Amino acid sequence: MAQDLIVYVLMIITGSTLCLCLGIYASFRLRDAPGGKAYTAATFMAAMFSFSYLFELLSPTLTQIKFWLRIEYIALPLIPAFTLMMCCSYIGQKLPRWLLYILFFIPLLTMTMQITNDGHHLYYTSMKMRENSPFPVVELEHGPFFYIHSVYLYACMVACVVMLLMQLKKVKRRFRQQILTMVAGLITPIVASFFYVGGMSPNGVDLGPVFLSVSYVFHTVALMRYRMFNMVPIARDTVFESMKEGVIVLNESYALVDYNNAVLDILPDLHPGSVGTPITALIPGRPELADVILTGVDADYAFTANQQRTYYHIRFSSVRNPGQVEVGTIVAFMNITERVQMEEELKRLASTDSLTGLLNKSALMQRSEQTIHALKPSGGSLHVIMFDIDNFKKVNDTYGHEAGDQALVHVAAAARESLAGNGIIARYGGDEFIVCLANSTFQEAYETADDIRRRVARIDLLFEDRIIRVTSSFGVAGTSQLEEETDQVMRRLMREADLALYAVKRRGRNGVHIYAESHNSSLSAGE
């Protein structure tokens, strides 16, 4: 076998085998993708054409060559038709039925004219073995219908290339590599066939089948690296760059297919080269987010960047092909920070006394019960301080309710300042306040109450050019016996603190008293 022929044979075998493998792959993985069926058909036709031409090159007689030529022309005329259908589907264009009839009428007519050529010679005017060739090659004189077929073939392929190139202006940069790779795969055999039709190919060998190996290398890159056919027309109809929501599009293997600019606020490391990469590899430091995405169930997600916490609701939508087969997922990130902040503010308002800004009664009970529940396993202690403003009714009656409100605000501020964030403080109702101290001693609770008392006594409340001085009385109760029901512990301590408070009232107010049964030595201060 001539050395030149060996090179051609090896190239054709490589291209044909690669083409056949892609056809098998496409028949399983791309049959439901946009343009996938047409691409599969075109790939199998190209493999059939290439293998047939391989046997033509290896045939020693004109009779065998003519046989393989007929086999080649069962596949060759259909390749441009299926390729054009594939490109139209890929860019989201549907061909009208009448155009499909025309598209396949010429290939069917070409097959007929080629097979029946011996009766009319309209496709080949003559067929003979080439002289002075190192291996048997047929020399063909082309008839008029050959040129009709050639014009049709080139017109279809040029239309495909033009359609794809026109998309470059419409798509984002990361899709341009995909389109350019597809274009390169289409142009390669076209350029090679120009040499053959123009009589410039070495030894009269048709370079079209030979260069299919190069063409399908591009196809392989487009399929495997740039994820050609992975829902691009469907996804791009759904994902708009103008959307405020961040969106990523994943294929059935959870590899990234597309994303919009808004999602870069959440996933700033995404770039055009990320397309085709599994999403888990793109967010290695966020296992919680990866779990949410892989689970595919709508969920809330909090994201912190630049010391600012942002909340998102992650919503999933299936991407389905025209056959209603799920081929991927659209993941939308809706910013719900404002809603979460509003809900938190509503919760705060619902648990806060509107006048003093302290916790209200219901929030006090809830927070104190949570504290007791947390203390029980370790056997801690809890102390309750109850206090009110002395002669508060007299303040209201003498100066009015506005003055009374100012007094409540100033007393609350003095208590908050004394606690400095330690413990729980609430306005229980009217002029009554309650403080809860976890894991403190009676002495510490007593000192806290007395500090608040002294701060209140130092207040000079200016109201309508008059100075109002107020005092306050305190009752303290505590326990380390937390075995009873959680709510009962707090209620018992409040009753005991209330009794201690009234003990101070009986002695003349402006003092602190500890409930005697809860502590062996009764401590009092004030007056």
C-alpha angles and dihedrals in degrees: 000000000000115000092234090053091052090056092050092046093050092048092049092047090050094049094042094048092047089047092051092048091051090049092053091046092048093049090060104031105028105034091104097039121101106276091001097120093049090048091050092051092047091049094052091046090051091050091049091048093048095048090047091052089049089058090045090057090049094048114106098198136056091235092058091044091053089051093054090044089061090050090049091054093055087067108023100067091052096053096078091045094052091042091054091049090050093052093047092052091045093058092041099255120136117209116227117246095247091055091051089055091053091043092058098032094072094049090050090049090048091053091050094047093048096047092047094041093118089067099051110006092218093132100039119015091195140003124197141147115272116248124227092020120140089225135020110286127165119235112214130197107207122230128208096272091054088064091047088055091046093052090049092049095048093043091054094046093045089049089053093050093046093048092051094045090050088060091062090080092049103046131068121259095262091063094050092076089055093050095044091051090052091048091051089053091053097045098048099072091038092058090046093051091054088065091051097047090045092052093243099116116111114261090354092285116157102240093194095084090037093057093046086091090062092042094054092047085065090046090052092052091047091050101041104030104030097029097235112202094016096140095290097144092043095044096045090054088058103036113067124185089223093063115117090208117086110241135188125183119213130189124227090278092054092249117145113261102166144346138185129233094253092066090062087080087065101029104028094168094068116113136161091274090060091074109110094024119119110256092233089062090053095055104038094151096052110067092162092057091045090053092051092050095046091047091053095209121131109258145156120255131189119211126190121203129161089000090299120118117217126186125214136185109217114213127187128210126182120235110218131185123227088276089059091245113145110243101166150335136262111213114198124193111206115194106231097166093117091049093048091048090049091050091049090049091050090050090049092050091047090055098038132085105238095216104046101022090232124125115282127232098272093047090049092055093046095048094044093050089051089052093049091048090053092048097051099078093052096040096238129165135247129205127193126203118195119187141161140185115274115243091356092160089057091054090052093045095046103039103017135251093289089063089046090054091051090051091053091049093050093046091049090050092050091051093047091050092050094051093046092199096316117124132354122293127186142166102243096191140305106356095336122114131185130203124193119199120189123210094000131131127241089252092054092046090049092050091048092052092047092049091054089047092053093048091051092049090055093057115115103197110199113206123167092339091309126111115227120194120197134188132196140212127220137203121192129199131168146169144183091199101099100154097107124082112304096239091046092056092058095044091050093050091048091053091049093047089049090053090050090049092055089049087062091048090055091053094053106280131257094088147099125242131180120217103258099216091056095052130035096223117047111224121201134175138174140059 
